[in-house]
Amino acid sequence: MNIEIVSIAKKEKSIYDPLYKDLIKMISRFAKVTDTEIFSKDVTKAHTISPDASQRAYTKALESHINSGYSVTLHPDGKLIDSFEFSKLLNDKMSIKFFIGGAYGFEDEFLNKSDSVISLGNITMSHKIAKAVLLEQIYRGFSILSNHPYHK
Ligand SMILES: C[S@@+](CC[C@H](N)C(=O)[O-])C[C@H]1O[C@@H](n2cnc3c(N)ncnc32)[C@H](O)[C@@H]1O
């Protein structure tokens, strides 16, 4: 199975990189994870204009990625799901893409194109923390599906 995480994020070193690396390695027995970070010139410019312009620029930057495979967009106001429901998203799929937004979140147009829009909890996290939580839930989800004791 192939999993791609596509984020609106600058390609720069982060203190979370070792955590991402460890979690991606743990997941590798179940699926190959690709971590794609996008921060186009349009996004940089839009951030100086307005939140709406920024959301539109995120849609433009991400829309070529949403056209193939099952798409799950992470959104604080999305459907609140527990780890068991999350594991079901991973079941019986060849490929799945997870989308993480930038500072201004997603516009409805992008959310409407997503197969699922989920919330990881009633708090707003930075995109970097959201990616760490997402990776841990992916590993937990596969552990649930395979009755691995990681999920007790
Ligand atoms: C700083 S947040 C954006 C906050 C923005 N005000 C909004 O309402 O979406 C950046 C990204 O992290 C992800 N994120 C943050 N908190 C989340 C949560 N509780 N559930 C799901 N995704 C979350 C989303 O993909 C979001 O677009």
The ligand as an SDF file (V2000), in Angstrom:
LIG
                    3D

 27 29  0  0  0  0  0  0  0  0999 V2000
   -2.4800   25.6900   11.7640 C   0  0  0  0  0  0  0  0  0  0  0  0
   -3.6370   24.5260   11.1510 S   0  0  0  0  0  0  0  0  0  0  0  0
   -4.7770   25.5810   10.2870 C   0  0  0  0  0  0  0  0  0  0  0  0
   -5.7200   26.2920   11.1920 C   0  0  0  0  0  0  0  0  0  0  0  0
   -6.8290   26.9920   10.4500 C   0  0  0  0  0  0  0  0  0  0  0  0
   -7.2920   28.0750   11.2700 N   0  0  0  0  0  0  0  0  0  0  0  0
   -8.0110   26.0240   10.1740 C   0  0  0  0  0  0  0  0  0  0  0  0
   -9.0960   26.2720   10.7000 O   0  0  0  0  0  0  0  0  0  0  0  0
   -7.8740   25.0260    9.4890 O   0  0  0  0  0  0  0  0  0  0  0  0
   -2.7780   23.7670    9.8260 C   0  0  0  0  0  0  0  0  0  0  0  0
   -3.3160   22.4340    9.3810 C   0  0  0  0  0  0  0  0  0  0  0  0
   -3.0890   21.4460   10.3890 O   0  0  0  0  0  0  0  0  0  0  0  0
   -4.1120   20.4630   10.3400 C   0  0  0  0  0  0  0  0  0  0  0  0
   -4.7850   20.4070   11.6480 N   0  0  0  0  0  0  0  0  0  0  0  0
   -4.5530   21.1850   12.7220 C   0  0  0  0  0  0  0  0  0  0  0  0
   -5.3430   20.8380   13.7540 N   0  0  0  0  0  0  0  0  0  0  0  0
   -6.1030   19.7880   13.3230 C   0  0  0  0  0  0  0  0  0  0  0  0
   -7.1140   18.9630   13.9180 C   0  0  0  0  0  0  0  0  0  0  0  0
   -7.5270   19.1420   15.1770 N   0  0  0  0  0  0  0  0  0  0  0  0
   -7.6500   17.9680   13.1660 N   0  0  0  0  0  0  0  0  0  0  0  0
   -7.2610   17.7670   11.8920 C   0  0  0  0  0  0  0  0  0  0  0  0
   -6.3070   18.5180   11.2710 N   0  0  0  0  0  0  0  0  0  0  0  0
   -5.7360   19.5140   11.9770 C   0  0  0  0  0  0  0  0  0  0  0  0
   -5.0720   20.8560    9.2210 C   0  0  0  0  0  0  0  0  0  0  0  0
   -4.7370   20.1730    8.0300 O   0  0  0  0  0  0  0  0  0  0  0  0
   -4.8050   22.3490    9.1040 C   0  0  0  0  0  0  0  0  0  0  0  0
   -5.1500   22.8400    7.8190 O   0  0  0  0  0  0  0  0  0  0  0  0
  1  2  1  0
  2  3  1  0
  2 10  1  0
  3  4  1  0
  4  5  1  0
  5  6  1  0
  5  7  1  0
  7  8  2  0
  7  9  1  0
 10 11  1  0
 11 12  1  0
 11 26  1  0
 12 13  1  0
 13 14  1  0
 13 24  1  0
 14 15  1  0
 14 23  1  0
 15 16  2  0
 16 17  1  0
 17 18  1  0
 17 23  2  0
 18 19  1  0
 18 20  2  0
 20 21  1  0
 21 22  2  0
 22 23  1  0
 24 25  1  0
 24 26  1  0
 26 27  1  0
M  CHG  2   2   1   9  -1
M  END
$$$$
